[in-house]
Amino acid sequence: MTAPTAARDITGTARVVSLAAVAAWVLAQIVYTLVEGSARDAATVVVLCAGSIAMIVDVVARRGVGRAVAIIAPVAAIVFAAEVVGTRTGFPFGAYGYVTDRIGPAVADVPILITAAWFMGAYAVWRVAAFVLPTARAGRIAIGVVGLVSWDLYLDPQMVAAGLWSWDAKDAGLPGMEAIPLTNFAGWAAVGLVVMLVFELLDPPDAARGATPVVPLVWLWWTWAGSAFAQIFLLENGALRSGVAYGIVGMGVLAVPAVVAVATSRRRPTPDTATPTDAPHAAGRRR
């Protein structure tokens, strides 16, 4: 087997694994809504593990193992450091703390899977932002930050209601989401900006729109629509409904353009499908 053939085989296998992992991620979230207590904690662990595996393997499929490590390691280090500093000092998110005995082991009072969750969401958002705006650096960074912060508009209320972490401030948030302080979202924006800049440096998009990022798109669209449905109809007896609109609007800033980008990408002619009228005409003359 030649080296190019082996590389293609590895890439193909990685893509299959990534798709299988994101399918398991979706299934685990459905299970999450149907169970309670320790079973729900177990479902949370599966959600975080499956989603993280899906994104990690997606990087490997695209960039190879060595480059993937070079992308994943600094992002993981940044978000883990932010969480450790945040839980000990209150900066940059505000004063909060994790329960450390419910979703796997913790290091420095931060569950390891929290770092994995950060990478999962940040990478998915980045890949979609880069697909939507492949030639607009500032735009994709900005829309990536908005998408990441907006994910937390769903995530934080749900996890606080589940008791996985808590905030010292109890009435310092948005209307309908008072239990989550505004400082938290400011901190997410600051950390998210740093992470997006790291992705821009280490995992920049191609100059033209490339292949459709299927796994990150599944993550984004399912999170956008699925979280809204679950929080309105299935979780906490409707107690999360009052804040759902923030997540719908915020994540929609990225999710809706992603729909348009996929649709236009599918219609774009390729060298194999282009007709003679799609090709440039000599000396600018139409024939």
C-alpha positions in Angstrom: 0.0 0.0 0.0 1.4 3.4 -1.0 1.6 6.3 1.4 -1.1 8.3 -0.3 -3.4 5.3 -0.3 -2.8 4.7 3.4 -3.5 8.4 4.1 -6.8 8.2 2.2 -7.7 5.1 4.1 -7.0 6.7 7.5 -8.9 9.8 6.5 -11.9 7.8 5.3 -12.0 5.8 8.5 -11.7 9.0 10.6 -14.7 10.5 8.8 -16.8 7.4 9.5 -15.8 7.4 13.2 -16.6 11.1 13.4 -20.0 10.6 11.9 -20.7 7.7 14.2 -19.6 9.7 17.2 -21.9 12.7 16.4 -24.8 10.3 15.9 -24.1 8.9 19.4 -24.0 12.4 20.7 -27.4 13.1 19.3 -28.8 9.9 20.7 -27.3 10.5 24.1 -29.0 13.9 24.2 -32.4 12.3 23.5 -31.8 9.9 26.3 -30.8 12.8 28.6 -34.4 14.2 28.3 -35.9 10.8 29.2 -34.0 10.0 32.4 -33.3 11.5 35.7 -30.7 11.4 38.6 -27.6 9.4 38.1 -28.8 8.1 34.7 -29.0 11.7 33.5 -25.4 12.3 34.8 -24.3 9.3 32.8 -26.1 10.6 29.7 -24.2 13.9 30.2 -20.9 12.1 30.3 -21.8 10.2 27.0 -22.9 13.5 25.4 -19.6 15.2 26.2 -17.4 12.2 25.3 -19.2 11.5 22.0 -19.3 15.1 21.0 -15.6 15.6 21.8 -14.6 12.5 20.0 -16.6 13.6 16.9 -14.7 16.9 16.8 -11.3 15.5 17.6 -11.6 12.9 14.9 -12.9 15.5 12.5 -9.6 17.4 13.0 -7.6 14.3 12.4 -9.5 13.5 9.2 -8.8 17.0 7.9 -5.3 17.7 9.1 -3.6 14.5 10.2 -2.6 13.4 13.7 0.4 15.7 14.1 -1.4 18.8 13.0 -4.5 17.9 15.0 -2.5 17.7 18.2 -1.0 21.1 17.4 -4.5 22.5 17.1 -6.2 20.8 20.0 -3.5 21.2 22.7 -3.3 25.0 22.8 -7.1 25.4 22.7 -7.5 22.8 25.6 -4.8 24.5 27.6 -6.4 28.0 27.2 -9.9 26.9 28.2 -8.7 24.7 31.1 -6.5 27.6 32.4 -9.5 30.0 32.1 -11.7 27.6 34.1 -9.1 27.1 36.8 -8.5 30.8 37.2 -12.3 31.4 37.0 -13.2 29.0 39.7 -10.5 30.3 42.0 -10.7 34.1 41.4 -14.0 34.8 39.7 -12.3 36.2 36.6 -13.3 36.3 33.8 -16.7 34.7 34.3 -17.8 35.7 37.8 -17.8 33.7 41.0 -18.9 30.0 40.5 -18.0 26.5 41.4 -18.4 23.0 40.0 -19.7 19.8 41.5 -16.8 17.5 41.0 -18.2 14.0 41.7 -20.9 13.6 39.0 -19.4 13.8 35.5 -16.1 12.2 35.8 -12.7 13.1 37.4 -11.7 16.7 38.1 -8.3 18.5 38.1 -8.0 21.6 40.2 -11.7 21.5 40.9 -12.6 21.6 37.2 -14.1 18.4 35.7 -11.9 17.2 32.8 -15.0 16.9 30.6 -15.6 20.7 30.9 -12.4 21.3 28.9 -13.6 18.7 26.4 -16.9 20.4 26.1 -15.2 23.8 25.4 -13.2 22.2 22.6 -16.3 20.5 21.2 -18.3 23.6 20.9 -15.5 26.0 19.9 -14.3 23.8 17.1 -17.7 23.1 15.7 -18.6 26.8 15.7 -15.2 27.7 14.2 -15.6 25.2 11.4 -19.0 26.4 10.5 -17.9 30.1 10.7 -15.0 29.4 8.4 -17.3 27.6 6.0 -19.8 30.5 6.0 -17.2 33.3 5.7 -14.0 31.7 4.2 -12.6 35.0 2.8 -13.6 37.4 5.7 -11.3 36.9 8.6 -12.8 39.5 11.0 -16.3 38.3 10.1 -15.7 34.6 10.8 -13.9 35.4 14.0 -16.8 37.6 15.2 -19.5 35.2 14.1 -17.6 32.4 15.8 -17.5 34.3 19.1 -21.2 35.1 18.8 -22.0 31.4 18.1 -19.9 30.2 21.0 -21.4 32.6 23.5 -24.9 31.9 22.2 -24.4 28.1 22.8 -23.8 29.0 26.5 -27.2 30.8 26.5 -28.6 27.3 26.3 -25.9 25.4 28.2 -25.5 27.4 31.4 -29.2 27.6 32.5 -29.6 23.8 31.8 -26.5 22.8 33.7 -27.2 25.1 36.6 -30.7 23.7 36.8 -29.2 20.2 36.8 -26.9 21.2 39.7 -23.6 20.6 37.9 -22.3 24.0 38.8 -23.6 27.1 40.6 -23.1 30.9 40.7 -22.6 33.0 43.7 -24.7 35.8 42.2 -28.4 34.7 41.9 -30.0 37.7 40.3 -27.5 39.4 38.0 -28.5 38.1 34.5 -30.7 38.7 31.6 -34.5 39.0 32.0 -35.8 35.4 32.2 -32.3 34.1 32.9 -31.5 36.0 36.0 -29.5 33.1 37.7 -26.7 33.3 35.1 -24.7 36.6 35.7 -23.9 38.8 32.7 -20.2 38.5 33.6 -20.4 34.9 32.6 -21.2 35.8 29.0 -18.6 38.5 29.0 -16.0 35.9 30.1 -17.2 33.5 27.4 -16.8 36.2 24.8 -13.3 37.0 26.0 -12.1 33.4 26.1 -14.0 32.7 22.9 -12.2 35.5 21.1 -8.8 34.1 22.1 -9.8 30.6 21.0 -11.1 31.8 17.7 -7.8 33.7 17.1 -5.9 30.4 17.8 -8.0 28.6 15.3 -7.5 31.3 12.8 -3.7 30.9 13.3 -3.5 27.1 13.4 -6.6 26.0 11.4 -7.3 28.7 8.8 -9.9 28.0 6.1 -9.1 27.6 2.5 -9.2 30.7 0.4 -12.4 29.5 -1.3 -15.3 27.6 0.4 -14.2 24.0 0.8 -16.0 20.8 1.5 -19.2 21.0 3.6 -18.3 20.4 7.3 -20.9 17.8 7.9 -20.1 16.9 11.6 -19.8 20.5 12.8 -23.0 21.4 11.0 -24.9 18.6 12.6 -23.6 19.8 16.0 -24.6 23.4 15.3 -28.1 22.8 13.9 -29.0 20.1 16.4 -27.8 22.3 19.3 -29.7 25.3 17.9 -33.0 23.5 17.4 -32.8 20.6 19.7 -31.8 22.6 22.8 -34.7 25.0 22.2 -37.2 22.1 21.8 -35.9 20.3 24.9 -35.9 23.3 27.1 -39.4 24.4 26.0 -41.1 21.0 26.2 -39.0 18.4 28.0 -36.7 19.7 30.7 -37.2 21.0 34.2 -41.0 21.2 33.9 -40.7 24.2 31.6 -38.6 26.3 34.0 -36.0 27.0 31.2 -38.5 28.4 28.7 -38.1 32.0 29.7 -34.5 32.2 28.4 -34.8 30.0 25.3 -35.3 33.0 22.9 -31.8 34.2 23.6 -30.3 31.0 22.4 -32.5 30.8 19.4 -31.6 34.3 18.2 -28.0 34.1 19.2 -27.1 30.8 17.6 -29.3 31.7 14.6 -26.7 34.4 13.7 -24.5 31.5 12.6 -27.0 28.7 12.0 -29.1 30.5 9.4 -26.2 31.7 7.3 -24.9 28.1 7.4 -28.1 26.9 5.8 -27.6 29.5 3.0 -24.0 28.5 2.6 -24.8 24.8 2.3 -27.5 25.6 -0.3 -25.3 27.8 -2.4 -22.4 25.4 -2.1 -24.5 22.6 -3.5 -25.6 24.7 -6.5 -22.1 25.9 -7.4 -20.8 24.2 -10.6 -17.7 22.0 -10.3 -15.2 21.3 -13.1 -17.0 18.0 -13.7 -20.4 19.4 -13.9 -19.9 22.9 -15.4 -21.5 23.5 -18.8 -19.8 25.4 -21.6 -21.7 28.5 -20.6 -20.2 28.4 -17.1 -16.6 28.7 -18.5 -14.9 32.1 -19.1 -15.3 33.3 -22.7 -12.2 34.3 -24.7 -11.5 38.0 -25.0 -14.6 38.7 -22.9 -16.9 37.9 -25.8 -20.1 35.9 -25.4 -20.7 33.2 -28.0 
